[in-house]
Amino acid sequence: MEESYPHSPEDVVETLSDLYRHQGDTVMVALLESAEATIDYEEYDNWNGGQHYYSLQLRVARKQFAQLESRIESLQKALQVKLATVFKGTDPHFLTSVVITPLIKTMGTSHRRIEAPDAIERIWAGDGLRLFLSHVSKHKKRVAELKEALAIYGVCAFVAHEDIQPTQDWQSEIETALNTMHGMAAILTPEFKKSEWTDQEVGYALGRGIKIIAVKAGQLPYGLLARQQALVADIDNIPSMATGIVSILVKDPDTRGRMRDALTEALVSSCCWADTKLVVAQLERVV
């Protein structure tokens, strides 16, 4: 009589990490965001009409597991208590146990790379929605300005030509950003289609199934990007482009929740009236 838990492991982990983020528990947030999660069926009990029990399996990078090994038992118990509080409305399905183990990669099995928490913190430098800005180097100055404009709204943007230091492995840093982004904005300038890298970045995002915003800035969307309506923007009008991107992120169901949190934090930390008005205008659309 095996059943399926009513929530996906991704939804469970994201809900937990958001709660711990608001509570300031950085250790638990890092653990959850870097884990490969599954929900396993454990047993059936015919009491009270029948009840189904499940376990949340969290597999983390071996280095991270080694750092947390002395605390694994207490972390599992804390997560079990949290699950009982947060998901108590799923009767007769009960997620009652948590198992944290190191990631063991077997031959012939492929997993998305598990990123170290310090790498995630270094690349994104914030708790807002993580947006990868795919662009060509010719427009790196404008895209860097776009990153700053998006920061007003609490969006943490990644710009490869600005965020990677000369001493770092640039390809590895890009892969880390692609692995941990919540969304992507493809800045479709006339040179975009000729780049060897931008198509690969977009393909990676498509493969992960995350939100992609096609920003039409001189180049029509093509390939699989052409299936969605593009944001028409001017590369010389960065504030307007940023507002358009945020408006889409606020509206989309896949990014709406993260944007609500990002905008709330941005409102609290806003340092000028002009920025506050921009944030409030978007926050009113999402609350």
MITORSE-206397 format. One record per atom (N, C-alpha, C): x, y negated, z negated. Coordinates in steps of 0.001 Angstrom, whole numbers, plus 524288, in hexadecimal, padded with zeros to 5 digits. Atoms other than C-alpha are relative to their C-alpha. Layout:
<sites>
XYZ
...
</sites>
This chain:
<sites>
80349804AE80000
800008000080000
8036F7FB1C80000
7FC63804647FFFC
80B3A7F6DE8031E
7FD8F7FB3780297
8023A804E17FE21
807017E8B880519
804607FC0E80109
7FC468043D7FF29
80DA77DBFC808F9
7FEC57FB817FC4B
800C68047F80375
80FB47D0B57FFA5
7FDD07FB8380345
802A9804057FCE3
807287C51B803ED
8035D7FB588019C
7FC7F804467FE7B
812BD7BB9F804E8
805188023C80220
7FB0C7FE3C7FDC7
81EF97BD0980D2C
804737FEE27FC31
7FB858011E8036A
82C387BDB88064D
802177FA7E800D2
7FE2F805527FEF2
82FD07B0E380D09
7FCB57FBFF7FD15
8036D8039D802C8
823E67AA0080747
800E68003C7FA1D
7FF0E7FF66805A4
826827AF917F9C2
8050D7FD447FE70
7FAF0802498014A
834D17AB827F9D6
7FFE47FA1980092
80033805AB7FF3B
8320479DFF7FF4E
7FCEA7FD5A7FBA9
803198023280449
8278279B8D7F506
803317FFCD7FAFA
7FCCD7FFD6804BA
8308E79FC17EA11
8046C7FBFC80038
7FB91803A17FF9F
83C15797C77EF16
7FE2A7FA5D7FF85
8020F8054F80082
833A778B8B7F057
7FEC47FEB87FA4B
80142800E280586
82EDA78D177E252
804F57FF317FCCF
7FB1E80087802ED
83C8E78F197DD07
802E37FAFF8017E
7FD83804E77FE58
8416C7838B7E51A
7FDB27FB637FCF3
802878043C802E6
8377677AA17DEA1
8015D800287FA34
7FE8C7FF6B80582
83BA077FF97D170
805D47FF3B7FF10
7FA6D8011480084
849F777D327D42D
80367804BC7FF0C
7FCFB7FB35800D3
84E6F78B697D393
803068013980500
7FCF67FF787FB2F
8591A78AEB7DDFB
8020680592800D9
7FE157FAA27FF7F
85E1B7989C7DB21
7FBD98037780288
804307FCBD7FDEA
850F479EE27DDD2
7FEAD7FE73805A4
80110801CD7FAAA
84EB47967C7E9F0
8040E80240803C8
7FBD77FDFC7FCAB
85BE979A6C7EF91
7FF6B805E3800CF
800C27FA5C7FFA3
8591F7A8BF7EC9B
7FBA08014D803D5
804897FEC87FCC7
84BCE7A8B27F310
800CF7FE72805B2
7FF6F801E67FAA5
84F7F7A0B17FEFC
8040A8031A8031C
7FBFC7FD057FD33
85B267A93580243
7FEBD805CF8005D
801317FA6180047
8549A7B65B7FFB0
7FD28801F6804DF
803217FD317FC1E
84F9D7BFFD809AB
7FBD0802EA7FCEA
804367FE1780361
842487C38380429
7FC56803BF802D0
804237FC7E7FE35
838B17CEB5805D6
7FC6E801157FB56
803A37FE618041D
82CCB7D32B7FE44
7FED7805C8800D0
800A47FA557FF96
82C3B7E1C67FB92
7FB44801DB7FCE2
804667FD9F802C6
820307E99E7F7F6
8021F803DD7FC06
7FDFA7FCA080425
822647F08F7EAF9
7FC3A804617FE7D
803957FBF3801CA
816497F7897E627
7FA547FE238000D
805988010F80035
807787F86C7E57A
7FDDB8020F7FADD
802917FE6B804D4
7FF4F7F8F67D90D
7FA1E7FF86800EA
8059A800217FEED
7F0DE7FC987DA0C
7FCCA7FD7A7FBB0
802D68028C8044C
7ED7D7F5287CD99
7FD3E7FB1B801F9
802F1804C87FEED
7E3167EA7D7CEAF
7FF227FF2C805E0
8012A800757FA70
7DFBE7ED7B7DCD0
804AE800958038D
7FB467FF4D7FCDD
7EDB77EF667E139
8037B7FB3280006
7FC3B8044B80008
7F9ED7E71B7DFFC
80501801B9802C4
7FB4C7FEEE7FCFE
805FC7E6357E8A3
804907FCD47FDCE
7FB798028F8025B
813967E2F87E392
804907FFC6803E2
7FBC7800FD7FC4E
81F207DD5B7EB13
804CC7FDD97FD2B
7FB388026280209
82D267D9167E8E9
802477FC5180412
7FD50803BE7FCA1
834587CD697EE78
805C48016580004
7FA8B7FE727FF64
841917D1BE7F3A7
803127FB5F80233
7FCC4804617FE56
84BDB7C7017F4AA
80599801E2800C3
7FA9E7FE6C7FED9
858A87CA457FB64
803337FB1D80122
7FCCF804B87FF90
8634E7BFFF7FA15
805908016E801A4
7FA957FF237FE66
871117BE607FF38
803278022C7FB6B
7FD027FD6280424
87AF47C67B7F7AC
802F37FC2E7FC81
7FD43803E58031C
882B87BA997F371
7FC537FD707FC1E
803D8802708036F
8768A7B4387EDEB
7FE3A803C37FBC2
801917FC13803E7
8726A7C0D67E73C
8042F8008E7FBCB
7FBB37FF80803C1
87FD67C1F67E0F1
800097FB7B7FC28
800108049880366
87EA47B4297DB9A
7FB80800217FC23
804B57FFED80344
8712D7B6F67D5F9
7FF328052B7FD19
800F67FAAF801DF
872F87C52E7D1EB
7FEAD8004D7FA36
8010A7FFD7805A6
873437C28D7C345
7FA9B7FDD37FEA0
8051B8026D80107
8664D7BB397C484
7FB9B8029D80315
803EC7FDB17FC8A
85F387C42A7CE04
7FB24801B47FD0E
804837FE08802EC
856917CA7C7C3C7
7FC7B7FB917FE26
8031E8046B801E7
852487BD807BDE5
7FD5A7FD138047F
80251802887FB73
84FF27B7B47CB71
7FB598031E801FE
804587FCA97FE4D
847737C35C7CF37
7FB4D7FF587FC6C
8044F80092803C3
83F657C1FA7C2C1
7FD5B7FAAF80094
80233805407FF56
83DB17B34F7C4CA
7FC977FFB8804E6
803077FFF57FB28
839047B58C7D2BB
7FAF9803277FF66
804AF7FCE2800EF
82F807C0147CE41
7FBE07FCD97FD12
803A580356802F8
829737B6937C48B
7FDA27FBEA8039C
801E6803FD7FC63
8286E7AC3A7CF0E
7FC128024E803D8
803947FD777FC60
822077B5B57D87F
7FAAB800F97FD81
804E37FEE7802B7
817E07B97A7CE63
7FCB67FB1A7FF62
802C6804F68009F
814647AB1F7CCAA
7FE127FDDB80533
8012C802827FAFE
814A37A6AB7DACD
7FC42803338035E
803037FCAF7FC75
80E7E7B25F7E1A2
7FBFB8035B7FD26
803C17FCE980300
8049C7B6D37D789
7FAA980059802AF
804FE7FFDF7FD4B
7F97C7B4407E11F
7FFBB803F080464
7FFE27FC307FBB2
7FCF37BFAF7E9F7
7FDB78054A7FE7C
8028F7FB33801C2
7F56D7CA1F7E244
7FCBE8025380484
7FD767FBBE802E4
7F5287D5C77E527
805A18011B801B2
7FA927FF537FE60
802EA7D3A87EAA6
8038B7FD1F7FC27
7FCC28024A80414
80D6F7D1387E07F
805CF800898014F
7FA59800217FF1B
81B847CD327E2EF
8028B7FFBD7FAA7
7FEA27FFA180584
821137D1BD7D60F
805C9800837FEC9
7FA767FF4A80133
82FA07D4047D792
803697FD5E8041B
7FC318027D7FC93
83BA67CDA67DD76
8051C8030D7FF9D
7FB017FD397FFEA
848117D48C7E1A4
803D87FCC180339
7FBF2803137FD5A
8544B7CCBA7E50F
804B080385800E6
7FB9E7FC9B7FEAB
85EE57D4457EC21
8039A7FD45803E2
7FC7C8023B7FC09
86AEB7D1167F44C
7FE80801FF80566
801307FE817FAA7
869267D165802F7
803F580405801E2
7FCA97FBDC7FDF2
86E797DDFB8088F
7FE79800D6805A9
8011F7FF957FA71
86F467DDC98174D
801BC80554801FC
7FEC57FACA7FE01
86E937EB4681D6F
800F67FFCF805E1
7FED87FFC17FA6E
873367EF4A82ADD
7FAEE7FFFC80329
8048A800387FC96
869957EBE58358D
7FBAD7FC897FDFD
803F88036E80227
862157E25582D02
801D47FA648006F
7FE998057D7FF43
861FC7D3DC8301A
7FC927FC917FC97
802D2803B08034B
85E247C94982666
801E57FA838013A
7FE39805577FF9A
85E687BA9E8272A
803EF7FF097FBB3
7FBBF800D1803B0
86A9F7B5EB82069
7FE087FD547FB0B
8015D80261804F8
868E57B2ED81203
803FF7FBBD7FECF
7FC838046F800C9
86E7E7A58480F2D
800F57FEF97FA39
7FEA48014580567
875917A1B8802B6
7FD597FAE87FE6A
8029D804C3801CD
86E707977D7FA7A
803567FB1880094
7FCBA804A87FF87
87A3878E597FA9C
8005A7FE26805A5
7FFF5801887FA79
87A5878E9580985
7FAF57FD348016E
8050A802827FEFF
86BE778B2B809F5
7FFF37FA817FDB9
7FFD78052080288
86DEA7800780064
803997FC47802EC
7FC44803547FD35
879BB77AFC807F8
7FDB07FDFD8051E
801FF801707FAE1
872C577ADE81500
7FB427FC6C7FFAA
804E6802F280020
8659C77579810FF
7FFF17FB987FC0D
7FF6C8044C803D2
8690E76D4B80506
7FAC57FDAA7FE57
80509801EE801CF
85B1E76C538003C
7FBFC804597FFDA
804137FC1080097
84E8D773847FD13
7FB707FF26803B0
80445801127FC6B
8463676DD9807FB
7FF908040C80452
800887FC877FB7F
841987747481463
804FC7FFBD80344
7FB107FFAF7FD1F
84D8B7791381C00
7FEEB8001F805E0
8011C800817FA70
84D067749782A1C
805107FFDC80323
7FB6F7FFB47FC97
857587789483406
7FEFD7FC90804BF
8008F803747FB82
8593E76DF583E5A
80378801FB8046F
7FD217FDEB7FB90
85D347749C84B09
800997FBAB8040B
7FEF88047C7FC9B
863B876AAD85409
80531800C1802D0
7FAF87FFF27FD4E
86EF17682485D51
803827FBD17FD99
7FC3F8036F802A3
87B4E76151858C3
7FFC77FA5A801FD
80041805497FDD4
87919755A6861C2
7FCB07FC707FCA0
803A48032180309
86E3E75111858C5
800B3800D07FA1D
7FF307FEC580585
87469754CC84BBF
7FF3E7FB457FC74
800AB804B08033D
87441746B1846DF
7FA427FF077FEF5
8059D800D5800B1
865A57453D84938
7FD988043C7FC8F
8022F7FBB880318
862C97529784362
801A67FF747FA47
7FE61801108055F
86AC074EF283753
7FC7F7FBD77FD96
803A680401801E0
8620B742E883630
7FAAC802767FED9
804EE7FD44800EE
8563D74BE483756
80027802F37FAD8
7FF6A7FD4E80502
85B63753E182BFE
7FEFE7FC4A7FB76
800C5803D98042E
85BD6747AB8238C
7FA527FE417FFC1
80576801A37FFE6
84E317439C827E6
7FC6C8042C7FDB2
803217FBB680229
848AF7510182472
800B7800897FA21
7FEEC7FF9F805A0
84F177508381705
7FC4D7FC9B7FCDA
803C580366802AE
845A6745818137A
7FB46803247FE49
804AB7FCD580108
83AD074FB3813E8
80145804F97FCEF
7FE867FB5A802EF
8425F759F180C2C
80187804968035C
7FE617FBD07FC74
84652761D781827
805F6800528000A
7FA5A7FF1E7FFC8
85402767B481773
80154801FA80576
7FED17FE937FA98
85916767DB82563
805B1801A580090
7FAB87FE3A7FEDE
864F876EE182AB9
801887FE2E80571
7FDDE801E57FB0D
86D0C7685583568
805808023D80077
7FB107FD1F7FFC5
878337712D83999
804BA7FC7080098
7FB78803517FEEE
8811C7666C83EA5
801557FC607FB7E
7FF038036880477
87FD875EDF831EC
80104803127FB00
800017FD39804F9
87E1B7692182744
8045E804007FF69
7FBD57FC238005D
8895C7725782A7B
805417FD417FFC0
7FAE380256800B5
8969A76E4582555
8040D802D58035C
7FC047FDA17FC9F
8A2D4770BF82DAC
8027A804EF7FDC7
7FD7F7FB838026A
8A7F277AA8823DC
7FC6D804BD7FF9F
803B87FBBC80085
89BB77830D82456
7FF45802D28052D
801247FCD67FB6C
8986078DFA82DC7
7FAC97FE2080231
804C3802857FE19
88E977868F83619
7FBDC803E6801C1
803DF7FC327FE3E
888217929083C1B
7FD458029A7FB66
8024F7FDA3804A5
88619798C882ECB
7FC3B7FC3D7FD4D
80368803E380273
8806478C1882984
7FAE47FF7880301
804BE800577FCD8
876D678B3E834DC
7FC8C804C27FF12
803037FB3D800F9
872C379962832A8
7FD537FFC87FAB0
8025E8008880530
870777969182441
7FB577FC5680035
80451803B67FF81
8681878AD0827AF
7FB5C80280802D4
8042E7FD647FD17
86056792D68318E
7FD4B804277FCB4
802357FBEA8035C
85E6A79DBF8279F
7FC8D7FDDD7FBB3
8029D80214804AB
85959794BA81CF7
7FC6B7FB648011D
8036D804657FEAF
851C578A3082457
7FA458018A7FF4F
805A57FF2E80047
8432B7889B8223F
7FD607FE8880529
80228801A97FB02
8410F7827E82FA2
804407FDB980368
7FC388023A7FC56
847C077CFB83BA4
7FD5E7FBC880344
801A0803E97FC32
8466D770B1843CC
803F38002780470
7FC9B7FFD17FB69
84C037726A8517D
7FF967FABD802CA
80009805357FDB3
84FC7764E38567D
8013780092805D3
7FF837FEBE7FA7B
84D68766E98650B
801797FB3680339
7FDE3804127FCA7
855EC75CBB86B7A
8016B8027080548
7FEED7FDD07FAC9
8597B75E2C87A07
804688040A8002A
7FB8A7FC717FFFA
8660B7657287699
7FEFD8051D7FD12
801137FBA48038D
85F9A76F3A86D66
8003580549802C4
800807FB087FD38
85CDD779C387787
8054580216801E9
7FAE17FE6F7FDF8
86B18779ED87C1B
803A3802127FBB6
7FCA87FE6180456
870AC77CBF86E9B
7FFE7805E97FF52
7FFAF7FA6380103
8756578A8186BA1
7FE14801577FA85
8013B7FEF380576
87206788F385D3E
7FA477FEFF7FE9F
8054C801698019D
864A77827785C7F
7FC0E8044F80126
803967FBB87FEC8
85D9278D9686371
8008C8047B7FC1C
7FF2C7FBD7803D5
863B87974185A07
7FD9B7FE8B7FABC
80250801CB804F0
85F8B78F1184E5A
7FA138008180027
805AC7FF937FF6E
8519578E4285368
7FE56805B980018
801407FA717FFDA
8519C79CD585663
80030802787FA9A
7FF877FDFA80558
8561279FAB84883
7FB207FE937FCD9
804A7801C5802D4
84AD47979484310
7FB2B802E8801D7
8046D7FD077FDEE
8411B79E4884C17
80007805907FDDA
7FF8B7FAB880212
846367AB6F84790
7FE64800677FA52
8018D7FFFF80583
844137A7BB8396A
7FA407FEA37FF46
8058C8014880051
836527A30A83C6D
7FECB7FB357FCC3
800EE804A880320
837EE795F9835AC
7FDF67FB9180367
8022C804817FD42
8320A788CF8395E
8043E7FD4A80336
7FC7D802E67FC99
838AD7825D84513
7FD087FB5780246
80245804B47FDB7
835A8774618491D
803367FE94804D2
7FD66801997FB32
839007716A8573E
7FF5F7FA1780091
8001D805B77FFA0
83C89762F985798
8018A7FE7C8058E
7FF198015D7FA89
83B2975E69865A9
802797FA8D8004B
7FD1F804F17FFC8
845AE753EE866EF
803067FFB98052A
7FD918002E7FADF
848547545D8758E
8002C80531802C9
7FFF97FABC7FDB7
847527630E877DA
7FAD6802B47FEAC
804C87FD15800E7
83AB876AB887990
801398051B7FD2D
7FF3C7FAE380277
839527769B870B2
7FFF9804418042A
7FF867FBD17FC28
83CF77830F8780F
8003B8053B7FD2F
7FFEC7FAD08025F
83CA57919F875EA
7FBA98009E7FC01
803EA7FF1B80415
8358F795CE8699C
7FE797FAFF7FD27
80155805018026D
8360F787DA86486
7FB7B7FD56802C7
80419802897FCEB
82CAF783E386F59
7FA89801B97FE58
8051C7FE018019E
821C178B8D868C2
7FD587FC7B7FC08
8024C80374803E5
81FAD7810585E7E
8004D7FA59801DB
80002805837FE95
81C69772A985FB4
804BB7FD4E7FD9F
7FB3F8029C801CF
8289176A3B85EA4
7FEC07FAC57FD78
800318054280231
82AAD75E04856A1
802FD7FC74803BD
7FD72803A97FC6D
82D907531786051
8029E7FBC67FCC2
7FD18803B480338
8382B74A7B85A9B
8044F7FD6B80328
7FBCA802FF7FD92
842987408485E24
804DC800887FCA1
7FB2E7FF3E802F9
85090743A585A11
802097FAE47FDCD
7FE568051D801F4
8527A7350985801
7FC447FDCE7FBEB
803B0801BB8040C
847077341284E87
7FFAF8044B7FBDA
7FF7E7FBD3803DC
84B4B73CD88436D
7FBCB7FFD27FBC0
8041C8001080403
8419F7380C838E9
7FAE18025D801EC
804D37FDDE7FDDE
8363073B4F841CE
80072805E3800CF
7FF2D7FA657FF47
83C087489384517
7FF85802DF7FAC6
800397FD9280531
83DAA74BB38369E
7FA628005A7FE13
805777FFFD801A9
82FA1747DC833BB
7FCDF80423802E8
802BF7FC107FCEA
82AB97507483ED1
8013D805837FE3E
7FE697FACF801D9
8327F75C3083A13
7FD71801457FAC9
802517FF238052E
82DC375A9882C13
7FA23800E380074
805A87FF607FF4B
81FB075930830A7
7FEA28058C801B4
800E77FA9A7FE44
820A9766698376D
800F5803D57FB8B
7FEBA7FC8880461
8271376CDF82BA0
7FBC77FFD37FBD2
8042A800A1803E2
81C6376781822C9
7FB16802ED801AA
804CE7FDA77FDF6
811AE76CDB82B91
80060805E680089
7FF6B7FA6C7FEE1
8174477A5382E80
7FF5F803447FB06
800D47FCCC804B0
812A3784EF824E0
804EE802B27FDFE
7FB347FD65801A4
8202A78B3E824B4
803AF7FC6E7FCF9
7FC6B803B48028E
826DE77EE081FCD
7FD307FC257FC72
8031F803CF802F9
81BDB7775081949
8014B8000B7FA2B
7FEFD7FF9F8059C
81E7B77C6C80B91
8054F7FDCA7FE85
7FAC58020380125
82CFB7798A80BF6
8003A7FA19800B1
7FFFD805A07FF2B
82A6A76C068116C
7FD327FD287FB98
802A88026F8046E
820ED7691B80671
803D37FF4F7FB70
7FC298005180437
82B8C76C297FC9B
8044D7FC1580148
7FBC8803847FE69
835EF764D280464
7FE497FA517FFA7
801FC8055E8002E
82D88758A5805A7
7FF297FE207FA6B
800C58016F80587
82A1E758E27F73A
805297FE877FD79
7FAD88013780220
838797595D7F383
8022A7FAFF80261
7FE25804BB7FD64
83B8B74ED17FD8C
7FD677FB277FDC4
802CD804648024B
83127746067F7A8
8024C7FE8B7FAB2
7FDC5800F280535
836E2747967EA14
805537FD5580063
7FAA98020A7FF96
844AD744787EEBA
800897FB5B803B1
7FFC4804577FC45
8411F739B47F86B
802407FB1E7FD6D
7FD508047B8024D
8498C72DB27F659
7FE687FAC980260
801C0804FC7FDD0
8428F7238D7FEA3
7FA5280071801C9
80591800197FED0
834B971F7B801E8
7FEED801E98058D
800CC7FE657FA96
8364A721B18108B
7FFF5805F180079
7FFD57FA457FFE7
83A1C72FF980E85
7FB3C802497FD44
8047E7FE19802F1
82F50731CE80489
7FB137FFF980356
8049B800557FCA4
824F572D5980E3C
800038045880417
7FF9B7FBCE7FC28
829F87371581859
7FE9C805407FD97
800EC7FB02802AB
829AC7424980E99
7FA428008A7FE72
805817FFDA801AD
81C2D73ED48093A
7FC6B80111804A2
803497FF3C7FB59
8167B73E4A816F5
7FFD3805C38018F
7FFE87FA6F7FEBD
81ACE74C6281953
7FDB78034B7FB9E
801F37FD018047D
8178D7511A80BA5
7FA0D7FFFC7FFDC
805B9800567FFED
8098D74C7E80D2C
7FDA9803F0803D2
801F27FC547FC08
80844755C9818C5
8007D805A77FE48
7FEE17FA9F80188
80CB7761B88114D
7FDBB801827FAB1
802257FEBB80535
806A8760A6803A4
7FA178008D80044
</sites>
